[in-house]
Amino acid sequence: MVRALKGLEEVISTTVVHPVWQKTRPEDDSDGHAGWVFGDADGNMLTNTDGFGSFPPAYEGNAPDPIFNAKSIRDIYDAVGDTDGKYTVPILFDKKLNTIVSNESSEVIRMMNSEFNDFATKPELDLYPEEMREEIEAVNAWIYPSLNNGVYRCGFATSQEAYDKAIEDLTNAFDKVEEILKKQRFIAGDTLTEAD
């Protein structure tokens, strides 16, 4: 969203991964890692990692990796020698240096807000204005763990107890957002910010 708001679509390209995780080393029975994969229009129908469902091998906007012809996000990390952490998205990738700049969404948002202004069609838009940083940080302190990450905690819960806690936190966060937006136009005040 920040990419579009700042007018960076012509400068920063995107490649969308498939929404269904797949084994990232299907030829290696001892490697159980499953993760994000790129689309393959010539591929077979996909199932989820438990073998359920039937999903197209690619869809509009879900193209093969244009840099390394990688099959998975894991392949991108391996290609640049970054094998210490998790294979997560989003990835801000430097095509000139062939390296991952960041895979933390909050950092990518801040970089797109300020570091690319020379290339943005809307450089004057500041989603992290100095005078609102305290309010933005206060909102971010509860938005990320309960709402942004709360969705993942629900989806990846490994027990009913974990799911119940995650869905309660997520529901409470939605209720809090609703109460705030009843009183003001945006989540951190009357101006669009990164918190929105």
N, C-alpha and C positions, 0 to 999 in steps of 0.2 A: 504494500500500500504506500509506504514512504517513497519508494522508487517512482511510483506514478504521481504522487502529490508534489514531489520535487521536480518532476519532469526529467527523469533520468533514464527513460525507456530506451532512448537511442544510444546511450552510453554504457549502460549495464544490462546485459542480456540475462535471460532466465531460462533454465531448463527445469521442468517439473518431473519429479519422480512418481512412480506408480503408487497408488494408495494402499496396495496390498503387499505386505512383506513377503519376501522369498528367501530361500537359503542362498547365501552369497557365495558359497563354494559347494554347489550341488554335486560335483564330482568327488568330493571328499566326505565320506560317511562319518569320519571322526570329527568333522567341523560342523557343529550345530548352529552356528551363527545365522540368524535371519535378519534381514533389514531391507532398507529402501532400494528399489531397483529402477532402472530407466526403462522407458517403453521400447518395445521391439515389434514394429508393425508386422514383421514376418514370423513372429514367434507363435507359440501355442497359447491356448487359453490358460489362465492362471487360476489357482485356488489359493486359499489362505494357507498359512504354515501348518494347519491341522488337516489340510486336504479338503476343506469345505468351500462351497461357492464356485462360481464360474465367472471369471472376470476377463475382459478383453486384454490381449497382450500390450495394447497401446490405445490411447484415446487422444483426442485433439489437445494439443499443448504438451503432451507427454512424449517427448522425442528421445532418441538415443543421445547419449553423452557426446557433445561435439568436440571435446578436447582430447580425451584419451580413448574414446570409443569404449568406455567402461560399461560394464553390465550393472554394477551396483555402486552405491555411495562408498561402500567399503573399498572398492577398487580405486576410487579417487584418493582416499586417504593413503592406501598402500602406494599408489603411484608417486605421491609426494613425500613418502617416508614418514607419515604421521600415523603411527600405529600404537601410540600410548594410551589414547582415550577411547571414547565411544565414537561410533560412526554416525554422527548426527547431522541433521539439516536444521536450519538453512546453512549454506556455505557461501561465503563471499570469497570468490576465487580470483586471484590475479593471473590473467592469461599470459602476461609478459614474463613474469617470474615463475610461472607454473607452481604456485603455492596457495595454500588456504590462508586467507587473511584473517578470517574469523568464522566461527560456527556458532556464535552466541547471538541470538536474535536481538537482544538489547544493544549489544555493541554494533551490530550491523545497522540497526536503526539510527544510532547516533552518528556513525560514519556517513551514512547516506544523507543525514540532515546537515552536516557541516563540511565534511572532507571533499565532497564532490561539487561544491557550489560553483566552481569555475566552469563546470560542464552542464549544470542544471539549467532548465528553462525557467525555473521558479526559485532562484537562489535566495530571494528575499523571504521566503517562507521559512520560519524558524520553529521547529516543533519542540525545541528545548530552550525556550527563552530564559535568559538569566533571571529575570524578575519572577518567574514562576517555578523555578527549579525546586524550591522547598515543597511546594504543593505537589509537583510531579513526582518527586521522590517519595512523598508520603503515600500517594496513590499506588505507585509502583511496588511499594513494600508489601501491600496486600493483594494487588491485582495479579502479580506473577504467581505466587504460590497457590492462591486459592482459585483463580480463574484460568489463566493461561496454562499453568502446569496442572491445575485441577482436572482439566479435560484428559490429559495424559494419565494422571493418577487413576481416573475412573477406567479408562480403556485398558490400562496395563495392570490393574489390580489382580493380585494372585490369590486373594481370598475374599470371601464375602464381607468379612470385617473391614478389610482395607477398602473395598469398594464402597461400603456403607459410609465410612468416614470421608472418603473422597467426594462422594455425591452430596453428602451433607455440606461439606465445605464449599463445593461448587454452587449448590443451590443458594446458600447463604450469600455468596459473592454476587450472584445474579440479583438477589433481593437488594443488596447494598447498592449495586449499580443503579437499579431502578429507583431507589429512594433518592440517590444523588441527582439523577437526571430529571427527576420531577421538579427539582429546585433550580437547576442550571443547565445550560445547553451542552456543555462538555464535561468530561469526568473530573478534570482538575480546575475548572473555572469556566470562564466565558470565552475562551480561546481554544482552538484545536491544538492539541499537543501530542507528543509521542504516547502519552498515557491513554489516548483514545484509540 
